[in-house]
Amino acid sequence: SSTQREQMREILGKAYQGRPDLSMSFITHALAALKPGGALGCLFPASLLSLTGAAQWRQDLLERAGLRMLASIGDFGLFEYALVQ
């Protein structure tokens, strides 16, 4: 909806490019809510690792978060009904 797009634009700032995925906003907002030394674990569509429109978002993640692990775990039957990889 237009309301969601505006909320995403506010949360993502300069990383709002093309047609961003809602999960980008969720992760960005969750990072901002962490206390110092806090940790965030999340699952998101694997396409965010390669989409051109998510390049700025990925760069922001590298700058804002002390990434410990980023992995594509593949399909091991963990998410049988998932619509994305």
Chimera marker file (.cmm) of the C-alpha trace (Angstrom):
<marker_set name="trace">
<marker id="1" x="0.000" y="0.000" z="0.000" r="1" g="1" b="0" radius="0.5"/>
<marker id="2" x="1.053" y="3.614" z="-0.267" r="1" g="1" b="0" radius="0.5"/>
<marker id="3" x="1.297" y="3.778" z="3.535" r="1" g="1" b="0" radius="0.5"/>
<marker id="4" x="3.701" y="0.828" z="3.599" r="1" g="1" b="0" radius="0.5"/>
<marker id="5" x="5.817" y="2.352" z="0.830" r="1" g="1" b="0" radius="0.5"/>
<marker id="6" x="6.092" y="5.609" z="2.776" r="1" g="1" b="0" radius="0.5"/>
<marker id="7" x="7.031" y="3.761" z="5.964" r="1" g="1" b="0" radius="0.5"/>
<marker id="8" x="9.666" y="1.785" z="4.046" r="1" g="1" b="0" radius="0.5"/>
<marker id="9" x="11.032" y="4.997" z="2.541" r="1" g="1" b="0" radius="0.5"/>
<marker id="10" x="11.362" y="6.519" z="6.029" r="1" g="1" b="0" radius="0.5"/>
<marker id="11" x="13.075" y="3.452" z="7.489" r="1" g="1" b="0" radius="0.5"/>
<marker id="12" x="15.406" y="2.682" z="4.567" r="1" g="1" b="0" radius="0.5"/>
<marker id="13" x="16.380" y="6.243" z="3.665" r="1" g="1" b="0" radius="0.5"/>
<marker id="14" x="18.941" y="6.229" z="0.837" r="1" g="1" b="0" radius="0.5"/>
<marker id="15" x="18.679" y="2.424" z="0.621" r="1" g="1" b="0" radius="0.5"/>
<marker id="16" x="15.104" y="2.764" z="-0.689" r="1" g="1" b="0" radius="0.5"/>
<marker id="17" x="15.732" y="2.012" z="-4.352" r="1" g="1" b="0" radius="0.5"/>
<marker id="18" x="13.651" y="0.307" z="-7.004" r="1" g="1" b="0" radius="0.5"/>
<marker id="19" x="11.122" y="-2.036" z="-5.416" r="1" g="1" b="0" radius="0.5"/>
<marker id="20" x="12.561" y="-2.843" z="-1.997" r="1" g="1" b="0" radius="0.5"/>
<marker id="21" x="11.451" y="-5.947" z="-0.142" r="1" g="1" b="0" radius="0.5"/>
<marker id="22" x="9.481" y="-5.414" z="3.073" r="1" g="1" b="0" radius="0.5"/>
<marker id="23" x="11.998" y="-7.595" z="4.918" r="1" g="1" b="0" radius="0.5"/>
<marker id="24" x="14.672" y="-4.950" z="4.270" r="1" g="1" b="0" radius="0.5"/>
<marker id="25" x="12.662" y="-2.469" z="6.335" r="1" g="1" b="0" radius="0.5"/>
<marker id="26" x="12.020" y="-5.010" z="9.061" r="1" g="1" b="0" radius="0.5"/>
<marker id="27" x="15.726" y="-5.834" z="9.432" r="1" g="1" b="0" radius="0.5"/>
<marker id="28" x="16.786" y="-2.176" z="9.302" r="1" g="1" b="0" radius="0.5"/>
<marker id="29" x="14.185" y="-1.232" z="11.923" r="1" g="1" b="0" radius="0.5"/>
<marker id="30" x="15.164" y="-4.193" z="14.131" r="1" g="1" b="0" radius="0.5"/>
<marker id="31" x="18.840" y="-3.165" z="13.995" r="1" g="1" b="0" radius="0.5"/>
<marker id="32" x="17.930" y="0.349" z="15.076" r="1" g="1" b="0" radius="0.5"/>
<marker id="33" x="16.022" y="-1.057" z="18.067" r="1" g="1" b="0" radius="0.5"/>
<marker id="34" x="18.944" y="-3.098" z="19.417" r="1" g="1" b="0" radius="0.5"/>
<marker id="35" x="20.636" y="-2.059" z="22.620" r="1" g="1" b="0" radius="0.5"/>
<marker id="36" x="24.431" y="-1.665" z="22.456" r="1" g="1" b="0" radius="0.5"/>
<marker id="37" x="25.956" y="-5.123" z="22.273" r="1" g="1" b="0" radius="0.5"/>
<marker id="38" x="22.617" y="-6.633" z="21.245" r="1" g="1" b="0" radius="0.5"/>
<marker id="39" x="22.282" y="-9.336" z="18.613" r="1" g="1" b="0" radius="0.5"/>
<marker id="40" x="19.809" y="-9.910" z="15.813" r="1" g="1" b="0" radius="0.5"/>
<marker id="41" x="19.146" y="-13.152" z="14.021" r="1" g="1" b="0" radius="0.5"/>
<marker id="42" x="16.835" y="-13.181" z="11.033" r="1" g="1" b="0" radius="0.5"/>
<marker id="43" x="15.851" y="-15.046" z="7.917" r="1" g="1" b="0" radius="0.5"/>
<marker id="44" x="15.217" y="-13.170" z="4.704" r="1" g="1" b="0" radius="0.5"/>
<marker id="45" x="14.801" y="-13.928" z="1.008" r="1" g="1" b="0" radius="0.5"/>
<marker id="46" x="18.084" y="-15.066" z="-0.556" r="1" g="1" b="0" radius="0.5"/>
<marker id="47" x="17.417" y="-12.691" z="-3.450" r="1" g="1" b="0" radius="0.5"/>
<marker id="48" x="18.388" y="-9.755" z="-1.194" r="1" g="1" b="0" radius="0.5"/>
<marker id="49" x="21.981" y="-10.963" z="-1.454" r="1" g="1" b="0" radius="0.5"/>
<marker id="50" x="22.066" y="-10.410" z="-5.206" r="1" g="1" b="0" radius="0.5"/>
<marker id="51" x="19.374" y="-7.882" z="-6.209" r="1" g="1" b="0" radius="0.5"/>
<marker id="52" x="20.826" y="-4.701" z="-7.666" r="1" g="1" b="0" radius="0.5"/>
<marker id="53" x="18.094" y="-2.704" z="-5.937" r="1" g="1" b="0" radius="0.5"/>
<marker id="54" x="19.298" y="-4.010" z="-2.555" r="1" g="1" b="0" radius="0.5"/>
<marker id="55" x="22.964" y="-3.057" z="-3.065" r="1" g="1" b="0" radius="0.5"/>
<marker id="56" x="22.776" y="0.111" z="-0.948" r="1" g="1" b="0" radius="0.5"/>
<marker id="57" x="20.879" y="-1.755" z="1.755" r="1" g="1" b="0" radius="0.5"/>
<marker id="58" x="23.592" y="-4.434" z="1.878" r="1" g="1" b="0" radius="0.5"/>
<marker id="59" x="26.251" y="-1.711" z="2.116" r="1" g="1" b="0" radius="0.5"/>
<marker id="60" x="24.338" y="-0.099" z="4.978" r="1" g="1" b="0" radius="0.5"/>
<marker id="61" x="24.222" y="-3.454" z="6.770" r="1" g="1" b="0" radius="0.5"/>
<marker id="62" x="27.975" y="-3.802" z="6.485" r="1" g="1" b="0" radius="0.5"/>
<marker id="63" x="28.480" y="-0.308" z="7.896" r="1" g="1" b="0" radius="0.5"/>
<marker id="64" x="25.886" y="-0.501" z="10.702" r="1" g="1" b="0" radius="0.5"/>
<marker id="65" x="26.068" y="-4.081" z="11.903" r="1" g="1" b="0" radius="0.5"/>
<marker id="66" x="28.982" y="-6.197" z="13.040" r="1" g="1" b="0" radius="0.5"/>
<marker id="67" x="28.006" y="-9.154" z="10.881" r="1" g="1" b="0" radius="0.5"/>
<marker id="68" x="29.108" y="-12.447" z="12.377" r="1" g="1" b="0" radius="0.5"/>
<marker id="69" x="27.527" y="-14.794" z="9.875" r="1" g="1" b="0" radius="0.5"/>
<marker id="70" x="25.648" y="-14.518" z="6.618" r="1" g="1" b="0" radius="0.5"/>
<marker id="71" x="24.675" y="-17.763" z="4.963" r="1" g="1" b="0" radius="0.5"/>
<marker id="72" x="22.422" y="-19.291" z="2.386" r="1" g="1" b="0" radius="0.5"/>
<marker id="73" x="21.425" y="-22.556" z="4.034" r="1" g="1" b="0" radius="0.5"/>
<marker id="74" x="19.659" y="-24.039" z="1.039" r="1" g="1" b="0" radius="0.5"/>
<marker id="75" x="16.645" y="-26.298" z="1.146" r="1" g="1" b="0" radius="0.5"/>
<marker id="76" x="17.049" y="-28.977" z="3.769" r="1" g="1" b="0" radius="0.5"/>
<marker id="77" x="13.340" y="-29.380" z="4.425" r="1" g="1" b="0" radius="0.5"/>
<marker id="78" x="13.516" y="-26.776" z="7.184" r="1" g="1" b="0" radius="0.5"/>
<marker id="79" x="10.960" y="-24.482" z="5.623" r="1" g="1" b="0" radius="0.5"/>
<marker id="80" x="8.731" y="-26.893" z="3.731" r="1" g="1" b="0" radius="0.5"/>
<marker id="81" x="6.086" y="-24.312" z="2.818" r="1" g="1" b="0" radius="0.5"/>
<marker id="82" x="8.338" y="-21.317" z="2.220" r="1" g="1" b="0" radius="0.5"/>
<marker id="83" x="7.624" y="-19.448" z="-0.993" r="1" g="1" b="0" radius="0.5"/>
<marker id="84" x="11.194" y="-18.096" z="-1.282" r="1" g="1" b="0" radius="0.5"/>
<marker id="85" x="14.619" y="-19.705" z="-0.996" r="1" g="1" b="0" radius="0.5"/>
<link id1="1" id2="2" r="1" g="1" b="0" radius="0.2"/>
<link id1="2" id2="3" r="1" g="1" b="0" radius="0.2"/>
<link id1="3" id2="4" r="1" g="1" b="0" radius="0.2"/>
<link id1="4" id2="5" r="1" g="1" b="0" radius="0.2"/>
<link id1="5" id2="6" r="1" g="1" b="0" radius="0.2"/>
<link id1="6" id2="7" r="1" g="1" b="0" radius="0.2"/>
<link id1="7" id2="8" r="1" g="1" b="0" radius="0.2"/>
<link id1="8" id2="9" r="1" g="1" b="0" radius="0.2"/>
<link id1="9" id2="10" r="1" g="1" b="0" radius="0.2"/>
<link id1="10" id2="11" r="1" g="1" b="0" radius="0.2"/>
<link id1="11" id2="12" r="1" g="1" b="0" radius="0.2"/>
<link id1="12" id2="13" r="1" g="1" b="0" radius="0.2"/>
<link id1="13" id2="14" r="1" g="1" b="0" radius="0.2"/>
<link id1="14" id2="15" r="1" g="1" b="0" radius="0.2"/>
<link id1="15" id2="16" r="1" g="1" b="0" radius="0.2"/>
<link id1="16" id2="17" r="1" g="1" b="0" radius="0.2"/>
<link id1="17" id2="18" r="1" g="1" b="0" radius="0.2"/>
<link id1="18" id2="19" r="1" g="1" b="0" radius="0.2"/>
<link id1="19" id2="20" r="1" g="1" b="0" radius="0.2"/>
<link id1="20" id2="21" r="1" g="1" b="0" radius="0.2"/>
<link id1="21" id2="22" r="1" g="1" b="0" radius="0.2"/>
<link id1="22" id2="23" r="1" g="1" b="0" radius="0.2"/>
<link id1="23" id2="24" r="1" g="1" b="0" radius="0.2"/>
<link id1="24" id2="25" r="1" g="1" b="0" radius="0.2"/>
<link id1="25" id2="26" r="1" g="1" b="0" radius="0.2"/>
<link id1="26" id2="27" r="1" g="1" b="0" radius="0.2"/>
<link id1="27" id2="28" r="1" g="1" b="0" radius="0.2"/>
<link id1="28" id2="29" r="1" g="1" b="0" radius="0.2"/>
<link id1="29" id2="30" r="1" g="1" b="0" radius="0.2"/>
<link id1="30" id2="31" r="1" g="1" b="0" radius="0.2"/>
<link id1="31" id2="32" r="1" g="1" b="0" radius="0.2"/>
<link id1="32" id2="33" r="1" g="1" b="0" radius="0.2"/>
<link id1="33" id2="34" r="1" g="1" b="0" radius="0.2"/>
<link id1="34" id2="35" r="1" g="1" b="0" radius="0.2"/>
<link id1="35" id2="36" r="1" g="1" b="0" radius="0.2"/>
<link id1="36" id2="37" r="1" g="1" b="0" radius="0.2"/>
<link id1="37" id2="38" r="1" g="1" b="0" radius="0.2"/>
<link id1="38" id2="39" r="1" g="1" b="0" radius="0.2"/>
<link id1="39" id2="40" r="1" g="1" b="0" radius="0.2"/>
<link id1="40" id2="41" r="1" g="1" b="0" radius="0.2"/>
<link id1="41" id2="42" r="1" g="1" b="0" radius="0.2"/>
<link id1="42" id2="43" r="1" g="1" b="0" radius="0.2"/>
<link id1="43" id2="44" r="1" g="1" b="0" radius="0.2"/>
<link id1="44" id2="45" r="1" g="1" b="0" radius="0.2"/>
<link id1="45" id2="46" r="1" g="1" b="0" radius="0.2"/>
<link id1="46" id2="47" r="1" g="1" b="0" radius="0.2"/>
<link id1="47" id2="48" r="1" g="1" b="0" radius="0.2"/>
<link id1="48" id2="49" r="1" g="1" b="0" radius="0.2"/>
<link id1="49" id2="50" r="1" g="1" b="0" radius="0.2"/>
<link id1="50" id2="51" r="1" g="1" b="0" radius="0.2"/>
<link id1="51" id2="52" r="1" g="1" b="0" radius="0.2"/>
<link id1="52" id2="53" r="1" g="1" b="0" radius="0.2"/>
<link id1="53" id2="54" r="1" g="1" b="0" radius="0.2"/>
<link id1="54" id2="55" r="1" g="1" b="0" radius="0.2"/>
<link id1="55" id2="56" r="1" g="1" b="0" radius="0.2"/>
<link id1="56" id2="57" r="1" g="1" b="0" radius="0.2"/>
<link id1="57" id2="58" r="1" g="1" b="0" radius="0.2"/>
<link id1="58" id2="59" r="1" g="1" b="0" radius="0.2"/>
<link id1="59" id2="60" r="1" g="1" b="0" radius="0.2"/>
<link id1="60" id2="61" r="1" g="1" b="0" radius="0.2"/>
<link id1="61" id2="62" r="1" g="1" b="0" radius="0.2"/>
<link id1="62" id2="63" r="1" g="1" b="0" radius="0.2"/>
<link id1="63" id2="64" r="1" g="1" b="0" radius="0.2"/>
<link id1="64" id2="65" r="1" g="1" b="0" radius="0.2"/>
<link id1="65" id2="66" r="1" g="1" b="0" radius="0.2"/>
<link id1="66" id2="67" r="1" g="1" b="0" radius="0.2"/>
<link id1="67" id2="68" r="1" g="1" b="0" radius="0.2"/>
<link id1="68" id2="69" r="1" g="1" b="0" radius="0.2"/>
<link id1="69" id2="70" r="1" g="1" b="0" radius="0.2"/>
<link id1="70" id2="71" r="1" g="1" b="0" radius="0.2"/>
<link id1="71" id2="72" r="1" g="1" b="0" radius="0.2"/>
<link id1="72" id2="73" r="1" g="1" b="0" radius="0.2"/>
<link id1="73" id2="74" r="1" g="1" b="0" radius="0.2"/>
<link id1="74" id2="75" r="1" g="1" b="0" radius="0.2"/>
<link id1="75" id2="76" r="1" g="1" b="0" radius="0.2"/>
<link id1="76" id2="77" r="1" g="1" b="0" radius="0.2"/>
<link id1="77" id2="78" r="1" g="1" b="0" radius="0.2"/>
<link id1="78" id2="79" r="1" g="1" b="0" radius="0.2"/>
<link id1="79" id2="80" r="1" g="1" b="0" radius="0.2"/>
<link id1="80" id2="81" r="1" g="1" b="0" radius="0.2"/>
<link id1="81" id2="82" r="1" g="1" b="0" radius="0.2"/>
<link id1="82" id2="83" r="1" g="1" b="0" radius="0.2"/>
<link id1="83" id2="84" r="1" g="1" b="0" radius="0.2"/>
<link id1="84" id2="85" r="1" g="1" b="0" radius="0.2"/>
</marker_set>
